[in-house]
Amino acid sequence: MQVDEESVRPVLNRLRRAQGQLAAVISMVESGRDCKDVVTQLAAVSRALDRAGFKIVASGMRQCLADGSEAPPMAQEELEKLFLALA
């Protein structure tokens, strides 16, 4: 499954944002910041990664349905595994 060009930029932006947030979380832990603040930021990183993953899956599914892609269609079990990986 490939992500269409239109979806790549927002996915990369989300991943870069998550990367910056994760660096901030690491710094917070190293400096002994309050647990509540660390967990709040960690949750933000998790949401950003989830959104990027959902965007990739949704874009890939849309592209497969629209193109009639030459790649063999994904089995239901494979699709379920992708969605559950993000759950």
Buried (B, 14 or more C-beta within 10 A) or exposed (E): BBBEEEBBEBBEEBBEBBEEBBEBBEEBEEEEBEEEEBEEBBEBBEEBBBBBBBBBBEBBBEBBEEEEEEEEEBEEEEBEEBEEEEE
